[in-house]
Every structure is written in C-alpha cells, then in structure tokens.
Amino acid sequence: MQRLKTRAQFQAALAGATVARTAHFALHRCALDLASSAQPLFVSDDVWLGAMVPKRWARRAVTRNAIKRQIYAVSAAPGVVLPRAAHVVRLRSTFDRKEFVSATSDKLKAAVRAELQQLLERAARPAPPPRARSERAPTPAPSVPSP
C-alpha cells in the first residue's frame, strides 16, 4: 500500500466518487490513470491511501495524529481488501468532546477504529446497479396557474 503525499494526488482522489460514508468519515476513490500524461500522479499500479483530518473537525494536533494513525492501521489490517485505486479517508464531522474528554484516549481510538472498520466494509460491498429510467418514479410536472 502506497501513501498519498502530494496535493495533486489528494485532489485527484477527492475528485473521484464518494464510495462510503459513516457518521464521521467519508471514503473517496479515484481510478488510477497511469498512462494519461508524461508524468503520472501515481507511479505504480497499487492501492494508494491518504488521510485527511481537518483542523476544523479535530482541533488538537494530538487528536488529528491519533485519528490518522488509526486510519493507516485499520486500512493495513490483513482482512481489509481495497481495490487498486487512490483512496482518501476524510474526517467529515467532529467527535463529541463531552463524550471524549481526553485528546487521545483509548475510548476515542476504539470508537475511531470501529467506525473505520465499518467504513471499509461498506466500501468493499459492490455498488447497487443504477436503476433504469423507466423504473424511476415520475417527477411531477410543475403546476401552472390558470388565468
């Protein structure tokens, strides 16, 4: 597993589809395009992973670092299988500071780990096929007031 390092790599992965969400995390995936330019963003056909933990959602640096370590540890676990693509795990909401008083506690780490495992399980499931146009519910026509 390779780690995303450059801003361009993170932007490319974030531009891809959001494949799974939980209460606090979102997983973005972008297919690798190795032959598109003279200098590709991703030099090998491998699983690429990045962690994005904004200061907005985790104010303390120790908390941000603990969450990032959990992201990389859970994704490197033997049972986790991610497809060969670029992935970014993004923190999208804060953990309640009333419940997790300590900046880095075992309780917070366990909660983060459990939610990340759930996120990666959701990402591993095959996507449901898109519904055909005839199966969709018809949209009502806008009503035009008569004079």
MITI-219390 format. One record per atom (N, C-alpha, C): residue number from 0; residue in three letters; atom name; x, z, y. Coordinates in pm, 1 decimal, m for minus. Example, Ala and Ser with C-alpha at 12.3 -4.5 7.8 and 13.67 -1.06 7.14 Angstrom:
BEGIN
0	ALA	N	1319.0	780.0	m569.0;
0	ALA	CA	1230.0	780.0	m450.0;
0	ALA	C	1320.0	780.0	m330.0;
1	SER	N	1285.0	708.0	m225.0;
1	SER	CA	1367.0	714.0	m106.0;
1	SER	C	1290.0	787.0	3.0;
END
This chain:
BEGIN
0	MET	N	83.8	0.0	m116.9;
0	MET	CA	0.0	0.0	0.0;
0	MET	C	88.6	0.0	123.7;
1	GLN	N	58.0	m90.7	215.5;
1	GLN	CA	132.3	m102.0	340.9;
1	GLN	C	52.5	m33.0	451.7;
2	ARG	N	122.6	14.3	554.3;
2	ARG	CA	55.0	76.6	668.0;
2	ARG	C	54.9	m18.6	787.1;
3	LEU	N	m55.9	m20.9	857.3;
3	LEU	CA	m63.7	m98.1	980.9;
3	LEU	C	23.6	m29.5	1084.7;
4	LYS	N	97.4	m108.6	1161.3;
4	LYS	CA	188.7	m49.7	1257.9;
4	LYS	C	168.9	m102.6	1399.6;
5	THR	N	137.8	m229.9	1413.5;
5	THR	CA	130.7	m288.0	1547.0;
5	THR	C	m11.9	m290.8	1599.5;
6	ARG	N	m21.3	m300.0	1730.6;
6	ARG	CA	m152.4	m307.6	1795.4;
6	ARG	C	m229.4	m430.1	1748.0;
7	ALA	N	m160.6	m541.8	1732.3;
7	ALA	CA	m225.9	m665.3	1688.0;
7	ALA	C	m284.0	m650.6	1547.6;
8	GLN	N	m214.2	m580.0	1460.0;
8	GLN	CA	m265.7	m556.8	1324.9;
8	GLN	C	m392.9	m471.8	1329.9;
9	PHE	N	m391.8	m365.8	1411.1;
9	PHE	CA	m510.4	m281.4	1423.5;
9	PHE	C	m626.5	m360.9	1483.1;
10	GLN	N	m600.6	m440.8	1584.7;
10	GLN	CA	m706.7	m519.6	1647.1;
10	GLN	C	m765.7	m620.5	1549.4;
11	ALA	N	m681.2	m682.4	1468.6;
11	ALA	CA	m730.5	m778.7	1369.8;
11	ALA	C	m819.1	m709.0	1266.2;
12	ALA	N	m777.5	m592.6	1220.7;
12	ALA	CA	m856.9	m520.4	1121.0;
12	ALA	C	m988.2	m469.6	1180.5;
13	LEU	N	m984.9	m423.2	1303.5;
13	LEU	CA	m1106.8	m374.5	1368.2;
13	LEU	C	m1203.8	m487.8	1400.0;
14	ALA	N	m1151.9	m609.8	1415.5;
14	ALA	CA	m1238.6	m724.7	1441.5;
14	ALA	C	m1315.8	m765.8	1316.5;
15	GLY	N	m1270.5	m721.5	1201.8;
15	GLY	CA	m1340.2	m751.8	1076.6;
15	GLY	C	m1468.1	m671.1	1064.7;
16	ALA	N	m1533.2	m687.2	953.9;
16	ALA	CA	m1662.6	m621.7	931.3;
16	ALA	C	m1645.5	m472.8	903.4;
17	THR	N	m1745.8	m395.6	941.8;
17	THR	CA	m1753.2	m255.1	904.0;
17	THR	C	m1817.0	m250.8	766.0;
18	VAL	N	m1740.1	m209.8	665.8;
18	VAL	CA	m1788.7	m216.4	528.2;
18	VAL	C	m1849.8	m86.1	477.7;
19	ALA	N	m1820.5	26.2	544.3;
19	ALA	CA	m1878.1	154.2	502.0;
19	ALA	C	m1875.4	250.7	619.9;
20	ARG	N	m1974.7	340.4	619.3;
20	ARG	CA	m1984.0	443.1	723.3;
20	ARG	C	m2027.1	574.4	660.2;
21	THR	N	m1977.6	682.8	719.2;
21	THR	CA	m2027.5	815.7	687.4;
21	THR	C	m2058.2	882.7	820.5;
22	ALA	N	m2089.3	1010.3	817.1;
22	ALA	CA	m2124.0	1080.2	940.8;
22	ALA	C	m2009.3	1080.0	1042.0;
23	HIS	N	m1885.3	1087.2	994.8;
23	HIS	CA	m1771.9	1097.8	1086.2;
23	HIS	C	m1676.3	979.0	1082.5;
24	PHE	N	m1684.3	893.0	982.1;
24	PHE	CA	m1585.9	786.9	966.2;
24	PHE	C	m1651.7	650.1	949.6;
25	ALA	N	m1575.4	546.7	984.2;
25	ALA	CA	m1614.9	408.5	958.6;
25	ALA	C	m1493.8	337.5	899.4;
26	LEU	N	m1518.2	247.3	806.2;
26	LEU	CA	m1410.9	169.8	743.5;
26	LEU	C	m1429.2	23.3	781.0;
27	HIS	N	m1329.1	m32.4	846.6;
27	HIS	CA	m1329.1	m173.1	886.3;
27	HIS	C	m1237.5	m250.4	792.1;
28	ARG	N	m1275.7	m375.1	760.9;
28	ARG	CA	m1196.1	m457.4	670.1;
28	ARG	C	m1184.3	m598.7	726.5;
29	CYS	N	m1062.7	m652.8	716.5;
29	CYS	CA	m1035.0	m789.4	760.0;
29	CYS	C	m955.6	m858.3	648.8;
30	ALA	N	m999.3	m977.2	612.5;
30	ALA	CA	m927.2	m1053.4	509.6;
30	ALA	C	m789.6	m1092.7	562.6;
31	LEU	N	m692.5	m1097.0	472.8;
31	LEU	CA	m557.3	m1136.3	511.7;
31	LEU	C	m550.2	m1287.5	524.8;
32	ASP	N	m491.7	m1333.9	633.5;
32	ASP	CA	m474.1	m1477.0	656.6;
32	ASP	C	m324.7	m1499.5	676.9;
33	LEU	N	m254.6	m1518.5	566.7;
33	LEU	CA	m108.6	m1523.7	572.1;
33	LEU	C	m54.6	m1656.6	623.4;
34	ALA	N	m128.8	m1764.0	610.2;
34	ALA	CA	m75.5	m1895.8	645.3;
34	ALA	C	m134.1	m1951.8	774.1;
35	SER	N	m192.9	m1867.3	858.9;
35	SER	CA	m262.0	m1919.5	976.5;
35	SER	C	m168.8	m1951.6	1092.2;
36	SER	N	m59.4	m1881.1	1107.3;
36	SER	CA	28.6	m1906.3	1221.6;
36	SER	C	174.3	m1902.3	1178.1;
37	ALA	N	261.9	m1931.2	1273.8;
37	ALA	CA	405.0	m1933.4	1243.0;
37	ALA	C	455.7	m1794.6	1207.1;
38	GLN	N	402.8	m1692.2	1274.8;
38	GLN	CA	443.8	m1555.4	1245.0;
38	GLN	C	318.0	m1473.7	1212.9;
39	PRO	N	285.5	m1459.5	1084.3;
39	PRO	CA	162.5	m1389.6	1048.5;
39	PRO	C	170.3	m1239.7	1079.2;
40	LEU	N	54.0	m1179.9	1098.7;
40	LEU	CA	47.2	m1035.7	1125.2;
40	LEU	C	81.5	m953.8	1001.3;
41	PHE	N	38.7	m1003.6	886.5;
41	PHE	CA	58.0	m931.5	761.4;
41	PHE	C	153.3	m1013.3	674.8;
42	VAL	N	272.8	m959.9	650.8;
42	VAL	CA	377.8	m1037.0	585.0;
42	VAL	C	365.1	m1042.1	434.0;
43	SER	N	284.7	m955.2	375.3;
43	SER	CA	270.0	m957.8	229.9;
43	SER	C	122.0	m951.4	193.4;
44	ASP	N	91.7	m1003.8	76.7;
44	ASP	CA	m44.5	m1002.7	25.1;
44	ASP	C	m64.4	m871.2	m49.5;
45	ASP	N	m96.1	m766.5	25.2;
45	ASP	CA	m107.6	m632.4	m29.3;
45	ASP	C	m225.1	m563.1	39.7;
46	VAL	N	m251.8	m440.9	2.2;
46	VAL	CA	m351.6	m360.6	70.9;
46	VAL	C	m284.6	m299.5	192.7;
47	TRP	N	m344.2	m321.6	309.2;
47	TRP	CA	m294.1	m266.5	434.8;
47	TRP	C	m393.3	m162.6	483.4;
48	LEU	N	m341.3	m48.6	533.5;
48	LEU	CA	m428.5	59.1	576.9;
48	LEU	C	m377.0	119.9	706.2;
49	GLY	N	m469.5	147.7	795.3;
49	GLY	CA	m437.2	216.0	919.8;
49	GLY	C	m538.8	325.6	944.6;
50	ALA	N	m498.2	428.0	1017.1;
50	ALA	CA	m586.4	539.5	1051.3;
50	ALA	C	m596.5	547.0	1202.5;
51	MET	N	m718.6	555.8	1251.7;
51	MET	CA	m740.9	563.1	1395.1;
51	MET	C	m823.3	688.5	1423.9;
52	VAL	N	m758.8	785.9	1486.2;
52	VAL	CA	m823.1	913.0	1517.0;
52	VAL	C	m810.3	935.7	1667.4;
53	PRO	N	m911.7	894.1	1744.1;
53	PRO	CA	m902.7	904.3	1890.3;
53	PRO	C	m904.9	1047.4	1940.6;
54	LYS	N	m838.5	1068.4	2051.4;
54	LYS	CA	m835.1	1199.4	2114.6;
54	LYS	C	m974.9	1241.5	2160.2;
55	ARG	N	m1060.0	1145.1	2183.8;
55	ARG	CA	m1196.7	1174.2	2225.2;
55	ARG	C	m1270.6	1257.6	2119.8;
56	TRP	N	m1243.7	1231.3	1991.3;
56	TRP	CA	m1316.2	1297.9	1884.4;
56	TRP	C	m1238.2	1412.6	1821.0;
57	ALA	N	m1109.0	1417.1	1839.8;
57	ALA	CA	m1026.5	1528.0	1788.8;
57	ALA	C	m926.9	1562.9	1899.2;
58	ARG	N	m959.7	1662.4	1978.2;
58	ARG	CA	m882.4	1693.1	2098.3;
58	ARG	C	m740.5	1742.4	2067.1;
59	ARG	N	m724.3	1819.8	1963.8;
59	ARG	CA	m593.4	1879.3	1935.0;
59	ARG	C	m509.3	1785.6	1849.6;
60	ALA	N	m383.6	1773.3	1884.2;
60	ALA	CA	m292.2	1685.0	1811.1;
60	ALA	C	m276.6	1729.3	1666.4;
61	VAL	N	m276.3	1858.6	1642.6;
61	VAL	CA	m261.0	1908.2	1505.8;
61	VAL	C	m380.1	1865.9	1420.2;
62	THR	N	m499.4	1861.8	1479.4;
62	THR	CA	m618.4	1817.3	1406.2;
62	THR	C	m610.9	1667.6	1379.2;
63	ARG	N	m571.4	1589.7	1479.4;
63	ARG	CA	m558.6	1444.3	1460.1;
63	ARG	C	m458.5	1412.8	1350.1;
64	ASN	N	m346.3	1480.9	1350.2;
64	ASN	CA	m244.5	1456.5	1247.7;
64	ASN	C	m291.9	1499.7	1109.1;
65	ALA	N	m363.7	1611.1	1101.2;
65	ALA	CA	m415.5	1657.1	972.0;
65	ALA	C	m516.4	1556.5	915.9;
66	ILE	N	m601.9	1501.9	1002.2;
66	ILE	CA	m700.5	1403.5	957.4;
66	ILE	C	m630.8	1276.5	910.8;
67	LYS	N	m529.8	1231.8	984.1;
67	LYS	CA	m455.0	1111.5	943.0;
67	LYS	C	m386.6	1133.0	808.4;
68	ARG	N	m328.0	1250.1	789.3;
68	ARG	CA	m262.7	1278.0	660.7;
68	ARG	C	m364.2	1275.0	547.0;
69	GLN	N	m484.4	1327.1	571.5;
69	GLN	CA	m588.9	1323.9	469.0;
69	GLN	C	m632.3	1179.8	439.5;
70	ILE	N	m641.6	1096.4	542.8;
70	ILE	CA	m679.9	956.1	523.7;
70	ILE	C	m579.6	886.5	432.3;
71	TYR	N	m452.1	902.2	462.0;
71	TYR	CA	m349.2	835.5	381.5;
71	TYR	C	m340.4	894.8	240.7;
72	ALA	N	m360.0	1025.8	227.7;
72	ALA	CA	m353.1	1089.7	95.1;
72	ALA	C	m470.0	1047.4	7.0;
73	VAL	N	m590.0	1045.7	62.1;
73	VAL	CA	m707.7	1009.0	m17.5;
73	VAL	C	m701.2	862.2	m58.1;
74	SER	N	m657.1	775.7	32.9;
74	SER	CA	m652.1	632.6	0.2;
74	SER	C	m541.3	598.8	m98.9;
75	ALA	N	m440.7	683.7	m110.2;
75	ALA	CA	m332.0	659.5	m205.1;
75	ALA	C	m357.9	724.8	m340.7;
76	ALA	N	m469.8	793.6	m355.7;
76	ALA	CA	m502.6	859.8	m482.6;
76	ALA	C	m517.1	755.6	m592.9;
77	PRO	N	m488.1	793.1	m717.1;
77	PRO	CA	m490.1	697.0	m828.0;
77	PRO	C	m624.4	629.9	m852.6;
78	GLY	N	m736.0	697.0	m827.5;
78	GLY	CA	m866.9	640.0	m858.2;
78	GLY	C	m920.9	544.6	m753.0;
79	VAL	N	m856.2	537.8	m637.8;
79	VAL	CA	m906.4	455.4	m527.6;
79	VAL	C	m854.5	313.5	m540.8;
80	VAL	N	m947.5	218.2	m540.9;
80	VAL	CA	m910.0	77.0	m550.0;
80	VAL	C	m967.5	4.7	m429.2;
81	LEU	N	m880.7	m37.1	m339.8;
81	LEU	CA	m922.2	m115.5	m224.5;
81	LEU	C	m880.3	m260.3	m246.3;
82	PRO	N	m960.9	m355.8	m200.8;
82	PRO	CA	m922.2	m495.7	m216.9;
82	PRO	C	m803.6	m531.1	m127.4;
83	ARG	N	m736.4	m639.0	m162.0;
83	ARG	CA	m621.5	m684.1	m82.7;
83	ARG	C	m673.0	m738.0	50.3;
84	ALA	N	m664.6	m651.5	150.2;
84	ALA	CA	m712.2	m683.0	284.8;
84	ALA	C	m653.6	m578.9	379.4;
85	ALA	N	m679.2	m596.7	507.5;
85	ALA	CA	m637.8	m498.6	607.4;
85	ALA	C	m755.5	m405.8	633.6;
86	HIS	N	m731.8	m275.2	626.3;
86	HIS	CA	m836.4	m175.1	643.8;
86	HIS	C	m796.8	m79.9	755.3;
87	VAL	N	m897.0	m34.4	831.1;
87	VAL	CA	m877.2	72.3	928.4;
87	VAL	C	m986.5	175.1	906.9;
88	VAL	N	m945.2	299.5	886.8;
88	VAL	CA	m1038.8	410.6	880.6;
88	VAL	C	m1040.4	471.0	1020.3;
89	ARG	N	m1160.5	471.6	1081.4;
89	ARG	CA	m1174.3	515.6	1220.0;
89	ARG	C	m1264.0	638.7	1225.3;
90	LEU	N	m1215.6	742.0	1293.9;
90	LEU	CA	m1298.0	859.7	1319.6;
90	LEU	C	m1397.0	822.1	1428.1;
91	ARG	N	m1527.7	842.5	1403.2;
91	ARG	CA	m1627.8	798.2	1499.3;
91	ARG	C	m1712.3	909.6	1558.8;
92	SER	N	m1689.3	1032.7	1515.7;
92	SER	CA	m1755.2	1147.2	1579.3;
92	SER	C	m1673.8	1272.9	1551.1;
93	THR	N	m1700.4	1374.4	1628.3;
93	THR	CA	m1620.9	1496.3	1619.4;
93	THR	C	m1672.1	1589.0	1508.5;
94	PHE	N	m1581.6	1666.7	1455.0;
94	PHE	CA	m1618.7	1774.3	1362.9;
94	PHE	C	m1654.7	1895.5	1449.2;
95	ASP	N	m1762.2	1962.7	1416.5;
95	ASP	CA	m1813.9	2073.1	1496.9;
95	ASP	C	m1710.8	2185.8	1507.1;
96	ARG	N	m1672.7	2218.2	1629.8;
96	ARG	CA	m1570.9	2321.5	1649.9;
96	ARG	C	m1626.1	2461.5	1625.2;
97	LYS	N	m1758.5	2474.8	1622.5;
97	LYS	CA	m1816.5	2605.3	1589.4;
97	LYS	C	m1803.6	2632.6	1439.7;
98	GLU	N	m1813.1	2526.0	1361.6;
98	GLU	CA	m1800.5	2540.6	1216.1;
98	GLU	C	m1654.4	2544.6	1173.6;
99	PHE	N	m1571.3	2461.5	1237.2;
99	PHE	CA	m1428.4	2453.9	1204.1;
99	PHE	C	m1350.4	2507.9	1324.0;
100	VAL	N	m1336.9	2638.8	1330.4;
100	VAL	CA	m1276.5	2704.5	1445.5;
100	VAL	C	m1127.5	2673.1	1454.7;
101	SER	N	m1059.7	2678.3	1342.8;
101	SER	CA	m916.2	2652.1	1340.4;
101	SER	C	m889.7	2502.1	1355.8;
102	ALA	N	m781.0	2468.5	1425.1;
102	ALA	CA	m747.2	2328.1	1447.2;
102	ALA	C	m713.4	2256.8	1317.6;
103	THR	N	m652.3	2327.2	1225.5;
103	THR	CA	m622.5	2270.7	1094.1;
103	THR	C	m640.2	2380.3	990.1;
104	SER	N	m755.4	2381.3	926.8;
104	SER	CA	m785.5	2482.7	826.2;
104	SER	C	m810.1	2414.8	692.9;
105	ASP	N	m806.1	2493.0	587.6;
105	ASP	CA	m834.8	2439.0	454.9;
105	ASP	C	m979.2	2390.2	446.7;
106	LYS	N	m1068.0	2458.1	517.5;
106	LYS	CA	m1209.3	2418.6	518.5;
106	LYS	C	m1225.9	2280.4	584.4;
107	LEU	N	m1157.8	2258.3	695.1;
107	LEU	CA	m1163.9	2128.1	763.6;
107	LEU	C	m1103.3	2018.6	676.3;
108	LYS	N	m989.1	2047.9	616.6;
108	LYS	CA	m924.4	1948.1	529.9;
108	LYS	C	m1012.1	1912.1	411.7;
109	ALA	N	m1079.1	2011.1	353.3;
109	ALA	CA	m1167.5	1984.8	239.3;
109	ALA	C	m1287.5	1900.4	281.8;
110	ALA	N	m1342.2	1929.1	398.7;
110	ALA	CA	m1456.6	1851.9	448.0;
110	ALA	C	m1415.7	1707.3	476.8;
111	VAL	N	m1299.4	1689.6	537.7;
111	VAL	CA	m1249.2	1555.1	567.7;
111	VAL	C	m1223.0	1479.6	437.6;
112	ARG	N	m1159.1	1544.9	342.5;
112	ARG	CA	m1127.6	1480.5	214.7;
112	ARG	C	m1254.6	1438.6	141.0;
113	ALA	N	m1355.8	1525.3	137.5;
113	ALA	CA	m1480.8	1492.3	68.6;
113	ALA	C	m1550.1	1373.0	134.9;
114	GLU	N	m1551.0	1371.5	267.3;
114	GLU	CA	m1616.8	1261.2	336.6;
114	GLU	C	m1539.6	1130.3	321.7;
115	LEU	N	m1407.9	1137.8	318.9;
115	LEU	CA	m1327.2	1017.1	298.1;
115	LEU	C	m1346.8	960.7	157.5;
116	GLN	N	m1357.2	1047.0	58.4;
116	GLN	CA	m1383.9	1000.3	m77.8;
116	GLN	C	m1519.0	930.7	m84.9;
117	GLN	N	m1616.7	985.6	m16.1;
117	GLN	CA	m1748.9	923.2	m10.2;
117	GLN	C	m1740.7	786.9	60.4;
118	LEU	N	m1664.5	779.1	167.3;
118	LEU	CA	m1647.7	653.4	241.4;
118	LEU	C	m1585.0	545.9	153.9;
119	LEU	N	m1480.4	580.9	81.1;
119	LEU	CA	m1411.8	483.0	m2.7;
119	LEU	C	m1496.4	442.6	m123.7;
120	GLU	N	m1579.0	534.4	m174.3;
120	GLU	CA	m1671.7	497.4	m282.2;
120	GLU	C	m1774.7	396.7	m232.9;
121	ARG	N	m1825.9	417.9	m111.6;
121	ARG	CA	m1922.7	324.2	m53.7;
121	ARG	C	m1858.8	187.7	m31.3;
122	ALA	N	m1733.3	186.2	8.5;
122	ALA	CA	m1664.2	59.7	34.2;
122	ALA	C	m1636.8	m15.8	m95.0;
123	ALA	N	m1622.7	56.4	m206.4;
123	ALA	CA	m1592.9	m7.8	m334.2;
123	ALA	C	m1715.4	m73.7	m396.1;
124	ARG	N	m1835.4	m28.5	m357.3;
124	ARG	CA	m1957.8	m89.0	m410.2;
124	ARG	C	m1970.4	m232.3	m360.9;
125	PRO	N	m2021.9	m321.1	m444.7;
125	PRO	CA	m2042.6	m457.9	m397.7;
125	PRO	C	m2154.2	m461.1	m293.8;
126	ALA	N	m2138.4	m547.5	m196.3;
126	ALA	CA	m2237.9	m559.9	m90.4;
126	ALA	C	m2364.5	m624.4	m145.0;
127	PRO	N	m2480.3	m580.3	m100.7;
127	PRO	CA	m2603.0	m644.7	m147.6;
127	PRO	C	m2610.3	m786.9	m93.8;
128	PRO	N	m2666.9	m877.4	m171.5;
128	PRO	CA	m2673.8	m1016.0	m124.4;
128	PRO	C	m2766.1	m1025.8	m3.8;
129	PRO	N	m2735.2	m1113.0	90.6;
129	PRO	CA	m2821.6	m1126.1	206.9;
129	PRO	C	m2956.9	m1183.5	165.9;
130	ARG	N	m3060.0	m1135.2	231.7;
130	ARG	CA	m3194.3	m1182.1	199.8;
130	ARG	C	m3215.6	m1321.4	256.9;
131	ALA	N	m3291.0	m1400.7	183.5;
131	ALA	CA	m3321.6	m1536.0	230.5;
131	ALA	C	m3418.8	m1527.0	347.4;
132	ARG	N	m3422.4	m1630.9	425.5;
132	ARG	CA	m3506.8	m1631.9	544.6;
132	ARG	C	m3654.0	m1614.6	508.7;
133	SER	N	m3697.4	m1671.0	396.4;
133	SER	CA	m3838.1	m1661.1	357.1;
133	SER	C	m3875.1	m1519.6	314.0;
134	GLU	N	m3776.8	m1438.5	273.2;
134	GLU	CA	m3803.7	m1302.2	228.7;
134	GLU	C	m3816.0	m1205.9	345.9;
135	ARG	N	m3763.6	m1243.3	460.3;
135	ARG	CA	m3766.8	m1154.9	575.4;
135	ARG	C	m3908.3	m1144.0	629.4;
136	ALA	N	m3937.1	m1031.6	687.9;
136	ALA	CA	m4069.2	m1011.3	748.9;
136	ALA	C	m4077.8	m1099.5	873.3;
137	PRO	N	m4190.5	m1163.8	891.8;
137	PRO	CA	m4203.3	m1249.8	1009.6;
137	PRO	C	m4203.0	m1167.2	1136.7;
138	THR	N	m4137.7	m1219.2	1237.8;
138	THR	CA	m4135.8	m1149.8	1366.1;
138	THR	C	m4260.2	m1187.7	1443.2;
139	PRO	N	m4326.3	m1090.9	1502.7;
139	PRO	CA	m4448.5	m1123.2	1574.2;
139	PRO	C	m4417.3	m1205.0	1699.8;
140	ALA	N	m4504.2	m1297.5	1728.8;
140	ALA	CA	m4487.9	m1381.1	1848.4;
140	ALA	C	m4519.5	m1296.7	1970.0;
141	PRO	N	m4448.1	m1321.5	2079.2;
141	PRO	CA	m4476.0	m1243.4	2199.0;
141	PRO	C	m4616.3	m1275.9	2251.0;
142	SER	N	m4684.9	m1172.5	2291.8;
142	SER	CA	m4821.0	m1193.6	2341.1;
142	SER	C	m4816.8	m1241.0	2485.6;
143	VAL	N	m4893.4	m1341.6	2511.7;
143	VAL	CA	m4901.6	m1397.1	2646.4;
143	VAL	C	m5038.6	m1362.3	2700.6;
144	PRO	N	m5043.7	m1291.2	2814.7;
144	PRO	CA	m5174.4	m1254.9	2867.1;
144	PRO	C	m5249.7	m1379.1	2916.0;
145	SER	N	m5376.6	m1383.1	2884.0;
145	SER	CA	m5455.4	m1497.4	2927.4;
145	SER	C	m5513.9	m1471.0	3065.0;
146	PRO	N	m5523.4	m1575.8	3148.3;
146	PRO	CA	m5573.8	m1554.6	3286.5;
146	PRO	C	m5721.7	m1535.8	3293.2;
END
